[in-house]
Amino acid sequence: MILYHGSPAIVSAPDVFRSRDCVDLGKGFYATPLRERAVHWCQRFMRTGAAYLNVYDLDEQAFSRFSVLQFESYSEPWLDFVMSCRSGQDQSSYDLVMGGVVDDWIFNTIELFLEGLISKREALNRLMFEKPNCQLCIRNQTVIDECLHFVESEQM
């Protein structure tokens, strides 16, 4: 599986330790199979400097060798998981988590829910028709070391 990671640097040796805490799918290395999504992310870095589209090949055997959680849509289980991760309460031990990106529109809905301004049902109703932009969070360094292979980096 080809994955992309937008960054202000060439990331030939990614690791799970540089990730921020309390993000969408937990602490880990984030990439996407959607090139245009990573290019969009690069545009944020281009405002202040260089941006690189890093390309990787993920050995598909990782999905059978390691513990995987995958969300097909913006759903109640997805929302509960994201809330758990963003609040620092996630205690799961998944090695890879794949699911929808929390972009600006999705973030606004989640913030309204977190602040108690809308109910969980209302948040889910707003998200129901959104097509997820797929992201993959690799949360175990062994997956990176054994299954993720740097292909190239392209300056944007």
N, C-alpha and C positions, 0 to 999 in steps of 0.2 A: 504494500500500500504506500503510495507516495503521499508525503505530508509536507506542509509548509509552515514556516515560522517567521513572522515579521519581527525585525529587531533593529536597533541602532548599531548593531555589531554583527560580525560574522560569528556564528555559533556552530563551530565544527565539533565541539565536545560538550553537548548540553548536559545539565545535571538538574536534579530535582531540588537541590538545596538553595538555589538562588531565588526561588519563587517567593512571592509574597504570601503571607498568611491570610486566611479568611477570604479566599477568592472562590469563584463560581463552583468549581468541581474539586476543590481542595488544593493543597500545596503540591506542586509538581511542575513538570515541563509541559507547556501547552503548544499544540500544533493543530493544524486543520487539513483535511483532505481537499478543501476548497481554495484553490490558488487565489481567486479574486478576493476572498475574505482576508487572506494574509497580505495581499497587496493593499487592500483598504487599511489594514493595521499599519503597514509601512508608511502610509501617508501621514499618520500622526507624527512619526519621527522626522519626516522630511521637513516639517515646519521649523525645526530647530537644528537640523544637521543631516547626517547621512542616514540612510535606511537600507537594510539588506533583506532580501527574500532568501531565506535559508531553506534548502530542499533536502529531504531525508527519505529513505526507504525503510519502512517498518516491516520486518518479517512477519507475515500474517500468522505464523505459528505462535506469536505472542498471545493471540486471542485464545488459544487452547492451552498454552503453558502457564498462563498467569490468571489471576482473579480479575474478572472484567464486569463492569456495570455499564449498561448501555440504555440510554433513553431515546426512544424513537420520536417523541413529540414533547411539546411543553405540556406537561401533565401534572397532576397532584403529586405523584412520587418524585418527579423532577423538581418541582417547586419545593417540596419538603427537603430534598437533598441539598439543593442550592442554599436554602435558608440555614440548614445545619452547617454547611461549609462556611458561608459568609459570617455566621455568628460565632465561629470557632468551636462549635459543639460537635463536629463530625468525629466519630470514633470508628468509622468503617476502616477496613483494611484492604480495599480494592487496589490493585496494581495499576489498572487502567480504567478511566471513566470517560465515556463518550456521550455527549449530549449537546443540547442547544446552547448557543452563545447568549450571554446577557449583554445585548447591545443597548444603545440609548433608549429605545422604546421599551424594551423588556425591563431595563433597569428602572425606568420611571414607574412602571406598573409594580415592580417588586418593592420599590421604596414606599409607594402609597400603601401597600399591604403591610410592610414592616412598621410604618408609622400609625397603623390602625385606622387609616382614612378610607380603606376599602376592605371588604371581607375577602377571605381566601376564595370563596366562590366567585366573587366579582373579578378578582385577579385572574383566576383560571378562565373565566369567560372572555376576558380581554386577550388572553394568550392563545385561546383555542384555535384561532384561524391563522396564527403566525406560523410560517414555515421555519423550523429551526435552522440556523446557521451552525453547522456541525463543528464542534471542537473536541479534541482528544487531550485529556490530561494524563500524562504518564507520571504516576506517583511513586514508582519504585525504581531506584537507580539501576537495579539489575536488568530491568526491561531495556533501558537505554543502552547499557553496556553490552548486552547480548543480542538485542534485536533491532536497534535503531542505528542506521548507517547514514552518515553524512554523504550527500551526493555532490552538492555545489552551493554556492552562494552568489546571488545576483544583486549588484548595487542598483538601487532604484533611482 
